[in-house]
Amino acid sequence: MLEERSRAAFELSEEQRAIGALAAEIAAKEIAPHVAAWDRDHAFPRHLYTKLNAAGILGILVPEQYGGVGADYVAYALAIEELARVDAGAAVTVSVHSMICNAVLKLGNEEQRRRYLPRLASEDYLGAFALTEPEAGSDANALRSTARRSADGYVLNGRKQWCTNGSYSGVIMGMFRTSDRDRGAISAFLIENSTPGIVVERVTEKLGIHTSNTCDLAFDDVHVGRNALLGEEGQGFSGAMTALHGGRIGIAAQACGILAACLDASVKFAKERHAFGKPIGAFEGVSFKLAQMATDLDAARLLTYRAAALCSAGKPFLVEASKAKLFASTAARRHAAEAVQIHGGYGYTTEFPVERYYRDAKITEIYEGTSEIQQIIIGRDLLGRLDRDR
Ligand SMILES: Cc1cc2nc3c(=O)[nH]c(=O)nc-3n(C[C@H](O)[C@H](O)[C@H](O)COP(=O)(O)OP(=O)(O)OC[C@H]3O[C@@H](n4cnc5c(N)ncnc54)[C@H](O)[C@@H]3O)c2cc1C
């Protein structure tokens, strides 16, 4: 069975190709001329998402009946990859937003779908995901923020850390503790960011992905109605995991995009830069690095598209998404360092974009489950110990 799945072949449909091409076109026109300055200034280009929204990129995964494009995860992965090839920060902004679209679609009731999906898909309204807390990252079940029942809903209190899109989001999917039990204690909520009591406490300064927004959010006596509950009370942990499994396809695609950018820049430089009377690409010490980079990019793409295709087909994809994220992120981090090496001293300067790729690549090994967490999932699957709720 595993063998069969790992040998699945890929042929992209017209629609998938068209969506990838559209994302590439927007990235080339709207992002590439500005990304170095945005990165230097740590600027979140809010207006870019108005344009991506108008082009349908923010609603790729949302069915047409709710105002979206209704495309599949392969098309989504292609779009994220093309954005990341130019700007990894834009890619994660869209990826986290799409994770919320998918969570509302999968876990929400009809009223929540009608309320949020058209806005997320076509009304310039970003989604954010708030699980991590200062004392709860990989061990998300240790989160302390609470949702206390009130007469007409819940009162939320706590601190959420490193929330992507947090400052600019319209709606936040937040996980809060509704009881003290060990299991079944966490519930997911859809919280409008404008609700009184939500404060952006700190915008995080980061090593890379400077064009994305990462912030800490304080929830102080935030009153929400019963209809804010996403899924059943006590099912928020598995809801968050459901969102993250799909999200990992987005991060794997982001890593593929960074890797593709490293390869593009390195091949160009290897042809243009001369040393000892030859282009440096003529030296095997350089061309072997390029060969390995290209091979790992192919492998990362195939793993990512496989996970995306399984997800779209409604088949199990949890382990495949972990493998894709693990492989693609490791390859992106490793080859971004090689891309800097190929560029020599120029690679270490901001004159060339590879220093940005190097800074951006690292995060793909950390968020939405570190590489160690992906290995735990893959290992448990091999040993027959995978608990799909954890
Ligand atoms: C830029 C950025 C954006 C983010 N965006 C979001 C977001 O939008 N929403 C959100 O909720 N969170 C977000 N996060 C949080 C991110 O998902 C966590 O940082 C990540 O899950 C790791 O958690 P942690 O940082 O607490 O590390 P820890 O869990 O403390 O881990 C520290 C180290 O210990 C290792 N480790 C932990 N447990 C084990 C184990 N059982 N076995 C082996 N090794 C282990 C880890 O792999 C890691 O190497 C973001 C983080 C960053 C930096």
The ligand as an SDF file (V2000), in Angstrom:
LIG
                    3D

 53 58  0  0  0  0  0  0  0  0999 V2000
    7.7840   33.0400   11.9950 C   0  0  0  0  0  0  0  0  0  0  0  0
    6.8800   32.1370   12.7470 C   0  0  0  0  0  0  0  0  0  0  0  0
    5.5380   32.0540   12.3920 C   0  0  0  0  0  0  0  0  0  0  0  0
    4.6730   31.2300   13.1270 C   0  0  0  0  0  0  0  0  0  0  0  0
    3.3350   31.2350   12.8190 N   0  0  0  0  0  0  0  0  0  0  0  0
    2.4800   30.5940   13.6450 C   0  0  0  0  0  0  0  0  0  0  0  0
    1.0670   30.7330   13.4720 C   0  0  0  0  0  0  0  0  0  0  0  0
    0.5800   31.3970   12.5400 O   0  0  0  0  0  0  0  0  0  0  0  0
    0.2400   30.1370   14.3690 N   0  0  0  0  0  0  0  0  0  0  0  0
    0.7290   29.3950   15.4110 C   0  0  0  0  0  0  0  0  0  0  0  0
   -0.0780   28.8870   16.1950 O   0  0  0  0  0  0  0  0  0  0  0  0
    2.0560   29.2130   15.5760 N   0  0  0  0  0  0  0  0  0  0  0  0
    2.9460   29.8050   14.7370 C   0  0  0  0  0  0  0  0  0  0  0  0
    4.2920   29.6780   14.9210 N   0  0  0  0  0  0  0  0  0  0  0  0
    4.7890   28.7890   15.9760 C   0  0  0  0  0  0  0  0  0  0  0  0
    5.4680   27.5350   15.4530 C   0  0  0  0  0  0  0  0  0  0  0  0
    4.5200   26.6710   14.8820 O   0  0  0  0  0  0  0  0  0  0  0  0
    6.2550   26.9070   16.6130 C   0  0  0  0  0  0  0  0  0  0  0  0
    7.3730   27.7560   16.8400 O   0  0  0  0  0  0  0  0  0  0  0  0
    6.6970   25.4990   16.3320 C   0  0  0  0  0  0  0  0  0  0  0  0
    5.5920   24.6190   16.2940 O   0  0  0  0  0  0  0  0  0  0  0  0
    7.6840   24.9780   17.3710 C   0  0  0  0  0  0  0  0  0  0  0  0
    7.2570   25.2570   18.6600 O   0  0  0  0  0  0  0  0  0  0  0  0
    8.2600   25.9880   19.6950 P   0  0  0  0  0  0  0  0  0  0  0  0
    8.8540   27.1440   19.0060 O   0  0  0  0  0  0  0  0  0  0  0  0
    7.5600   26.1980   20.9740 O   0  0  0  0  0  0  0  0  0  0  0  0
    9.4420   24.9450   19.9150 O   0  0  0  0  0  0  0  0  0  0  0  0
    9.4630   23.7560   20.9840 P   0  0  0  0  0  0  0  0  0  0  0  0
    8.2330   22.9570   20.8760 O   0  0  0  0  0  0  0  0  0  0  0  0
    9.8210   24.3260   22.3070 O   0  0  0  0  0  0  0  0  0  0  0  0
   10.6750   22.8990   20.4160 O   0  0  0  0  0  0  0  0  0  0  0  0
   12.0480   23.2650   20.6300 C   0  0  0  0  0  0  0  0  0  0  0  0
   12.8980   22.1590   20.0090 C   0  0  0  0  0  0  0  0  0  0  0  0
   12.6100   20.9080   20.6760 O   0  0  0  0  0  0  0  0  0  0  0  0
   12.2230   19.9460   19.7070 C   0  0  0  0  0  0  0  0  0  0  0  0
   11.2040   19.0420   20.2670 N   0  0  0  0  0  0  0  0  0  0  0  0
   10.0860   19.3820   20.9630 C   0  0  0  0  0  0  0  0  0  0  0  0
    9.4020   18.2710   21.2910 N   0  0  0  0  0  0  0  0  0  0  0  0
   10.1080   17.2240   20.7990 C   0  0  0  0  0  0  0  0  0  0  0  0
    9.9230   15.8020   20.8130 C   0  0  0  0  0  0  0  0  0  0  0  0
    8.8550   15.2320   21.3830 N   0  0  0  0  0  0  0  0  0  0  0  0
   10.8480   15.0210   20.2060 N   0  0  0  0  0  0  0  0  0  0  0  0
   11.9390   15.5830   19.6010 C   0  0  0  0  0  0  0  0  0  0  0  0
   12.1680   16.9130   19.5650 N   0  0  0  0  0  0  0  0  0  0  0  0
   11.2500   17.7180   20.1570 C   0  0  0  0  0  0  0  0  0  0  0  0
   11.6430   20.7450   18.5420 C   0  0  0  0  0  0  0  0  0  0  0  0
   11.6280   19.9960   17.3390 O   0  0  0  0  0  0  0  0  0  0  0  0
   12.5890   21.9400   18.5220 C   0  0  0  0  0  0  0  0  0  0  0  0
   13.7630   21.5970   17.8390 O   0  0  0  0  0  0  0  0  0  0  0  0
    5.1850   30.4580   14.1980 C   0  0  0  0  0  0  0  0  0  0  0  0
    6.5440   30.5150   14.5260 C   0  0  0  0  0  0  0  0  0  0  0  0
    7.3790   31.3520   13.8240 C   0  0  0  0  0  0  0  0  0  0  0  0
    8.8360   31.4390   14.2520 C   0  0  0  0  0  0  0  0  0  0  0  0
  1  2  1  0
  2  3  1  0
  2 52  2  0
  3  4  2  0
  4  5  1  0
  4 50  1  0
  5  6  2  0
  6  7  1  0
  6 13  1  0
  7  8  2  0
  7  9  1  0
  9 10  1  0
 10 11  2  0
 10 12  1  0
 12 13  2  0
 13 14  1  0
 14 15  1  0
 14 50  1  0
 15 16  1  0
 16 17  1  0
 16 18  1  0
 18 19  1  0
 18 20  1  0
 20 21  1  0
 20 22  1  0
 22 23  1  0
 23 24  1  0
 24 25  2  0
 24 26  1  0
 24 27  1  0
 27 28  1  0
 28 29  2  0
 28 30  1  0
 28 31  1  0
 31 32  1  0
 32 33  1  0
 33 34  1  0
 33 48  1  0
 34 35  1  0
 35 36  1  0
 35 46  1  0
 36 37  1  0
 36 45  1  0
 37 38  2  0
 38 39  1  0
 39 40  1  0
 39 45  2  0
 40 41  1  0
 40 42  2  0
 42 43  1  0
 43 44  2  0
 44 45  1  0
 46 47  1  0
 46 48  1  0
 48 49  1  0
 50 51  2  0
 51 52  1  0
 52 53  1  0
M  END
$$$$
